[in-house]
């Protein structure tokens, strides 16, 4: 995913809700959501050896965005993966 695509996704509330539900195993996942669900816990814990530098940066950006803009969902993500 390009940085521009990431920014469009972050700005799309419906898409973000879909990805958050995917991450929490509360909804279906598209390929991007599935990759995020697989790698985000590793990035959250501070180590993702199989992530590219771009993926690590983008996942950190996404997690920070969720923490800031979706605090209730962020709490659930931390409980599930933290």
Secondary structure, DSSP 8 states (H G I E B T S, - for coil): --HHHHHHHHH-HHHHHHHHHHHTTSS---HHHHHHHHHHHHHHTT--TTS-HHHHHHHHHHHHHHHHH-HHHHHHHHHHH-
